[in-house]
């Protein structure tokens, strides 16, 4: 009896050591969650009213409970490394349905999909142009093609024209600076993203009266009249928009039609000042980098200073984390005990925030506690081994006495 009881204790201590050894072995495994061996006593069933004389039959391993405590978050130099600060799991797809992980070491594969070390693809809510479609999941794929060019349609200039300027005596000619009072250059783009030099020439025509001539690469787009009131405020055109004629380019791009907005242009008694200048076109661009914010929104940034949203990381949580089924490789699958995944977005409600350029370390990375537990398990093992030795000594003594 005592031999079997001690043997069950040795087996229990061995199981405890195995669990602790696995925790220590994975102290450096990103996203690893340690486990704890839990035991129950084995009690022999006795007859009615005989429990007071019954002796226990040892111990057994009742459960290896997963411990989902937060691991430390360490920063890295890789923007594709992700960590969740708080509750939730990344959703990945290995080709056989969704699985869940806290290990956020991701990278793009040769086809542009964002995958982990096992090739499972990170899942996001797709961007539909106005928001994120949370009703479906899709593989996160980085957009590696160029960002399309956009032709300039509107140029905004906030200039000041000198009220004391004199009216030029010669007809306007872009090649003769004496025929105009001021000029403001601006770079504009055609439908193919090609850059062109545009210039607005200002010619005073009378008291509080001016004309603006637009030329693109030396091609004249027309002349528009300007008028100011006595306080120097633009009155003509009323909305400040000068609509110029189309400029036919020689590179095969669409004709360039520009509107120049001068709504904030003034005529004061100070020198000419070009002020702020902006335009809404841009050249084609290549992918520069990927940003992932605390809400998991993935944004592609391009060399032409444009950006586009790709998707938002899907985050899952469960009502019973202990019920998750371990798959290895720091992955888990939903089960009947865990319940169906509760899907959401980072930083909302019960879900933690995303940290880009960081990884969550193993929650057993502090090996001191594990070593203390190992010492306890070792002592339990030794104590049960001593019981075996003692029971064997008693049995040997008894056998020797009977045999005499």
Phi, psi and omega per residue, in radians:
X1 nan -0.928 -3.109
X2 -1.111 -0.604 3.123
X3 -1.073 -0.790 3.140
X4 -1.178 -0.664 3.125
X5 -1.131 -0.787 3.118
X6 -1.151 -0.637 3.110
X7 -1.097 -0.692 3.103
X8 -1.130 -0.614 3.090
X9 -1.173 -0.677 3.094
X10 -1.137 -0.746 3.115
X11 -1.097 -0.693 3.118
X12 -1.129 -0.779 3.129
X13 -1.127 -0.640 3.106
X14 -1.134 -0.721 3.087
X15 -1.089 -0.708 3.106
X16 -1.072 -0.774 3.114
X17 -1.098 -0.674 3.129
X18 -1.095 -0.748 3.129
X19 -1.129 -0.778 3.139
X20 -1.118 -0.713 3.124
X21 -1.074 -0.700 3.104
X22 -1.140 -0.682 3.093
X23 -1.079 -0.773 -3.120
X24 -1.206 -0.673 -3.132
X25 -1.088 -0.507 -3.104
X26 -1.801 0.408 -3.135
X27 -1.081 -0.432 -3.139
X28 -1.917 0.264 -3.137
X29 -1.536 2.074 -3.112
X30 -1.050 2.269 3.076
X31 1.308 0.125 -3.122
X32 -1.258 2.491 3.065
X33 -2.066 2.145 -3.099
X34 -1.221 2.947 3.131
X35 -2.202 2.876 3.131
X36 -2.330 2.258 3.088
X37 -1.355 2.268 3.109
X38 -2.096 2.383 -2.991
X39 -2.095 2.794 3.067
X40 -2.396 2.659 3.119
X41 -1.425 2.710 3.074
X42 -1.866 2.106 -3.045
X43 -2.137 2.207 3.141
X44 -1.215 2.401 3.086
X45 -1.328 2.246 -3.096
X46 -2.032 2.977 3.098
X47 -1.194 2.995 -3.118
X48 -1.037 2.304 3.083
X49 1.126 0.369 3.130
X50 -1.951 0.143 -3.094
X51 -1.063 -0.500 -3.090
X52 -1.181 -0.304 -3.135
X53 -1.901 -0.009 -3.093
X54 -1.392 2.540 3.118
X55 -1.977 2.425 3.127
X56 -1.068 2.748 -3.077
X57 -1.892 0.248 3.062
X58 2.080 -2.726 -3.085
X59 -2.267 2.765 3.096
X60 -2.493 2.706 3.072
X61 -1.331 2.009 -3.101
X62 -1.557 -0.618 -3.086
X63 -2.903 2.597 2.927
X64 -1.887 1.665 -2.999
X65 -1.472 2.256 3.093
X66 -1.318 2.484 -3.135
X67 -1.982 1.919 -3.021
X68 -1.713 0.515 3.086
X69 -1.077 2.609 3.141
X70 -1.120 2.324 3.003
X71 -1.516 2.901 3.083
X72 -1.145 2.596 3.099
X73 -1.878 2.125 -3.127
X74 -1.993 2.361 -3.141
X75 -1.338 2.617 3.104
X76 -2.272 -3.125 3.098
X77 -1.794 0.268 -3.084
X78 -2.005 2.036 -3.097
X79 -1.169 -0.299 3.126
X80 -1.523 -0.078 3.002
X81 -1.362 2.278 -3.050
X82 -2.251 2.540 3.069
X83 -2.391 2.574 3.066
X84 -1.809 2.106 3.072
X85 -1.703 1.679 -3.068
X86 2.176 -2.729 -3.059
X87 -1.400 2.690 3.009
X88 2.108 2.921 -3.139
X89 -2.352 2.556 2.922
X90 -1.216 2.581 3.080
X91 -1.841 2.195 3.106
X92 -2.224 2.761 -3.133
X93 -2.212 2.040 -3.126
X94 -1.623 0.079 -3.098
X95 1.795 -0.153 3.138
X96 -2.248 0.703 3.107
X97 1.738 2.939 -3.081
X98 -1.296 2.469 2.962
X99 -2.265 2.965 -2.940
X100 -2.267 2.481 -3.055
X101 -2.637 2.749 2.994
X102 -1.874 -0.069 -3.133
X103 -1.433 1.979 -3.009
X104 -1.850 0.473 3.107
X105 -1.454 1.633 -3.096
X106 -1.969 2.824 3.097
X107 -2.798 2.741 3.095
X108 -1.384 2.450 3.058
X109 -1.543 3.111 -3.074
X110 -1.034 -0.384 -3.138
X111 -1.662 0.031 3.084
X112 1.709 -0.115 3.114
X113 -1.322 2.494 3.110
X114 -1.539 2.104 -3.023
X115 -2.305 2.875 2.999
X116 -1.645 -2.978 -3.063
X117 -1.157 -0.321 3.124
X118 -1.665 0.024 3.130
X119 1.505 0.070 3.099
X120 -1.299 2.404 -3.020
X121 -1.572 2.372 3.116
X122 -1.240 2.400 -3.064
X123 -1.784 2.448 3.133
X124 -2.385 2.855 2.917
X125 -1.477 2.208 -3.077
X126 -1.237 2.635 3.082
X127 -1.584 2.232 -3.063
X128 -1.822 0.224 3.121
X129 1.827 -0.509 3.123
X130 -2.134 -0.380 -3.120
X131 -2.985 -2.930 -3.099
X132 -1.870 2.300 -3.122
X133 -1.472 1.699 -3.090
X134 -1.396 0.055 3.138
X135 -1.538 -0.098 -3.101
X136 -2.536 2.741 3.088
X137 -2.042 2.587 3.101
X138 -2.523 2.774 3.091
X139 -1.184 2.395 3.065
X140 -1.349 2.087 3.109
X141 -2.176 2.192 3.122
X142 -1.279 2.393 3.131
X143 -1.440 1.868 -3.069
X144 -1.701 -0.162 3.114
X145 -1.288 2.923 3.115
X146 -1.229 2.612 3.005
X147 -1.326 2.294 -3.063
X148 -1.113 2.605 3.083
X149 -1.349 2.784 3.087
X150 -2.332 2.247 3.136
X151 -1.254 2.501 3.074
X152 -1.220 2.312 3.057
X153 -2.081 -0.539 -3.087
X154 -2.298 2.302 3.036
X155 -2.035 2.285 3.133
X156 -1.966 2.229 3.132
X157 -2.258 2.273 3.113
X158 -1.988 1.382 -3.034
X159 -1.792 2.928 2.946
X160 -2.168 2.192 3.102
X161 -1.732 2.372 -3.078
X162 -1.246 2.167 -3.118
X163 -1.147 -0.461 -3.091
X164 -1.598 0.228 3.127
X165 -1.164 2.656 3.127
X166 -1.708 2.681 3.139
X167 -1.347 2.177 3.107
X168 -1.060 2.517 -3.104
X169 -1.570 -0.320 -3.105
X170 -1.831 2.646 3.069
X171 -1.021 2.624 -3.076
X172 -1.101 2.343 3.005
X173 -2.549 2.170 -3.105
X174 -1.062 -0.410 -3.108
X175 -1.518 -0.075 -3.125
X176 -2.143 1.870 -3.060
X177 -1.180 -0.221 3.121
X178 -1.412 -0.147 -3.100
X179 -1.683 0.017 3.067
X180 -2.502 2.807 -3.049
X181 -1.677 -0.546 -3.115
X182 -2.734 2.786 3.112
X183 -2.538 2.431 3.119
X184 -2.150 1.963 3.115
X185 -1.460 2.668 3.080
X186 -2.707 2.453 3.073
X187 -1.522 2.250 3.104
X188 -2.151 2.860 -3.048
X189 -2.186 2.519 3.091
X190 -1.610 -3.054 -3.058
X191 -1.180 -0.299 3.091
X192 -1.697 0.020 -3.138
X193 1.536 0.111 3.114
X194 -1.274 2.442 -3.123
X195 -1.545 2.471 3.126
X196 -2.385 2.632 3.141
X197 -1.606 1.979 3.047
X198 -1.837 2.580 3.126
X199 -2.487 2.307 3.034
X200 -1.804 2.130 3.133
X201 -1.783 2.296 3.119
X202 -1.839 2.228 3.140
X203 -2.202 2.108 3.093
X204 -1.296 2.329 -3.083
X205 -2.014 -0.184 -3.133
X206 3.001 -2.978 3.135
X207 -1.122 2.129 -3.123
X208 0.986 0.381 -3.112
X209 -2.226 2.376 -3.139
X210 -2.459 2.934 2.935
X211 -2.269 2.625 3.121
X212 -2.111 2.199 3.141
X213 -1.989 2.256 -3.141
X214 -1.867 2.288 3.022
X215 -2.257 2.437 3.099
X216 -2.138 2.043 -3.072
X217 0.906 0.667 3.123
X218 1.412 -0.045 3.119
X219 -1.617 2.199 -3.067
X220 -1.359 2.292 -3.140
X221 -1.836 0.062 3.089
X222 2.020 3.032 -3.117
X223 -2.226 2.419 3.137
X224 -2.206 2.579 -3.104
X225 -1.538 2.522 3.053
X226 -2.181 2.537 3.072
X227 -2.479 2.523 -3.135
X228 -2.180 2.681 3.054
X229 -1.530 -3.072 -3.052
X230 -1.161 -0.372 3.126
X231 -1.583 0.027 3.117
X232 1.550 0.210 -3.132
X233 -1.594 2.443 3.139
X234 -1.178 2.241 3.115
X235 -2.024 -0.445 3.122
X236 -2.323 2.145 -0.010
X237 -1.285 2.715 -3.032
X238 -1.105 -0.663 -3.131
X239 -1.615 -0.019 3.102
X240 1.408 0.031 -3.077
X241 -1.681 2.183 3.058
X242 -1.840 1.977 -3.123
X243 -1.642 1.959 -3.115
X244 -1.690 2.887 -3.135
X245 -1.301 2.892 -3.128
X246 -1.256 2.489 3.089
X247 -1.906 2.089 3.122
X248 -1.472 2.113 -3.089
X249 -1.605 2.895 -3.062
X250 -1.810 0.070 -3.067
X251 -1.806 0.168 3.119
X252 1.576 -0.040 3.106
X253 -1.361 2.878 3.092
X254 -1.080 2.624 3.051
X255 -0.951 2.488 -3.066
X256 -1.704 2.028 3.130
X257 -1.993 2.079 -3.018
X258 -2.036 2.487 2.950
X259 -1.988 2.203 3.130
X260 -1.823 2.100 -3.132
X261 -1.659 2.073 3.132
X262 -2.053 0.470 -3.037
X263 -0.991 -0.557 -3.115
X264 -1.772 0.252 3.067
X265 -1.376 2.441 -3.083
X266 -2.188 2.928 3.009
X267 -2.252 1.662 3.127
X268 -1.986 2.985 -3.096
X269 -1.436 0.458 3.103
X270 -1.886 3.075 -3.132
X271 -1.172 2.854 3.086
X272 -1.076 2.369 3.091
X273 -2.392 2.162 -3.108
X274 -1.240 -0.447 -3.139
X275 1.091 -2.765 -3.110
X276 -1.367 2.453 3.140
X277 -2.280 2.348 3.089
X278 -2.561 2.782 3.071
X279 -2.616 2.754 -2.950
X280 -1.758 0.185 3.117
X281 -1.717 2.923 3.082
X282 -2.812 2.741 3.125
X283 -1.405 2.987 3.048
X284 -1.188 2.617 -3.111
X285 -2.354 2.732 3.076
X286 -1.839 2.766 -3.111
X287 -1.106 2.173 3.136
X288 -1.700 -0.867 -3.120
X289 -2.833 2.973 3.119
X290 -2.063 2.295 3.059
X291 -1.927 2.420 3.034
X292 -2.245 2.036 -3.066
X293 -1.564 -3.079 -3.044
X294 -1.153 -0.324 3.092
X295 -1.644 0.080 3.097
X296 1.416 0.235 3.122
X297 -1.362 2.162 -3.099
X298 -1.689 2.119 -3.094
X299 -2.149 2.285 3.069
X300 -1.638 2.234 3.119
X301 -1.900 2.394 -3.053
X302 -2.015 2.858 -3.074
X303 -1.177 -0.268 3.128
X304 -1.645 0.350 3.105
X305 1.183 0.291 3.051
X306 -1.724 2.796 3.119
X307 -2.529 2.739 3.109
X308 -2.562 2.459 3.094
X309 -1.358 2.386 -3.141
X310 -1.792 -0.737 -3.105
X311 3.130 -3.141 3.092
X312 -2.237 2.293 -3.097
X313 -1.004 2.321 3.050
X314 -1.470 2.310 3.123
X315 -2.085 2.360 -3.123
X316 -2.075 2.592 3.024
X317 -2.437 2.924 -3.057
X318 -2.379 2.603 3.138
X319 -1.240 -0.504 3.131
X320 -2.325 1.638 -3.114
X321 -1.108 -0.551 -3.127
X322 -1.123 -0.356 -3.126
X323 -1.482 -0.070 3.126
X324 -1.135 2.510 -3.128
X325 -1.646 2.116 -3.135
X326 -1.263 2.345 3.126
X327 -1.949 -0.133 -3.017
X328 1.509 2.960 -3.105
X329 0.995 0.601 -3.126
X330 0.950 0.605 3.090
X331 -2.020 2.625 3.081
X332 -2.302 2.745 3.064
X333 -2.186 2.641 3.094
X334 -1.213 2.665 3.102
X335 -2.472 3.068 3.086
X336 -1.097 -0.564 -3.136
X337 -1.299 -0.590 -3.119
X338 -1.339 -0.451 -3.024
X339 1.489 2.936 3.126
X340 -1.197 2.598 3.128
X341 -1.140 2.435 3.014
X342 -1.669 1.987 -3.040
X343 -1.636 2.537 3.127
X344 -2.910 -2.857 -3.113
X345 -2.132 2.646 -3.115
X346 -1.059 2.460 3.070
X347 1.358 0.132 -3.131
X348 -2.074 2.206 3.084
X349 1.076 -2.162 -3.050
X350 -1.415 -0.051 -3.022
X351 -1.654 2.456 -3.139
X352 -1.301 2.997 -3.136
X353 -1.577 2.710 3.110
X354 -1.589 2.373 2.979
X355 -2.042 2.018 3.117
X356 -1.500 2.565 -3.102
X357 1.282 0.556 -3.126
X358 -2.640 2.739 3.086
X359 -2.304 2.528 3.048
X360 -1.511 2.163 -3.139
X361 -1.382 2.968 3.070
X362 -1.052 2.478 3.090
X363 -1.419 0.160 2.993
X364 -1.966 0.285 -3.100
X365 -1.146 -0.410 3.017
X366 -1.481 1.622 -3.020
X367 -1.330 -0.133 -3.127
X368 -1.038 -0.830 -3.139
X369 -1.101 -0.667 3.136
X370 -1.156 -0.655 3.119
X371 -1.171 -0.648 3.075
X372 -1.105 -0.772 3.101
X373 -1.097 -0.617 3.122
X374 -1.137 -0.683 3.110
X375 -1.110 -0.724 3.101
X376 -1.082 -0.797 -3.137
X377 -1.127 -0.644 3.114
X378 -1.106 -0.731 3.118
X379 -1.156 -0.681 3.076
X380 -1.073 -0.736 3.123
X381 -1.074 -0.821 -3.122
X382 -1.109 -0.687 -3.130
X383 -1.123 -0.756 3.129
X384 -1.196 -0.617 3.068
X385 -1.115 -0.634 3.092
X386 -1.144 -0.649 3.075
X387 -1.075 -0.746 3.092
X388 -1.032 -0.786 -3.127
X389 -1.112 -0.755 -3.127
X390 -1.142 -0.776 -3.136
X391 -1.126 -0.640 3.094
X392 -1.137 -0.694 3.110
X393 -1.102 -0.772 3.130
X394 -1.106 -0.732 -3.140
X395 -1.139 -0.677 3.111
X396 -1.119 -0.731 3.106
X397 -1.066 -0.764 -3.137
X398 -1.102 -0.788 -3.123
X399 -1.115 -0.679 3.128
X400 -1.146 -0.654 -3.125
X401 -1.213 -0.684 -3.123
X402 -1.195 -0.611 -3.057
X403 -1.323 -0.171 -3.118
X404 -1.365 nan nan
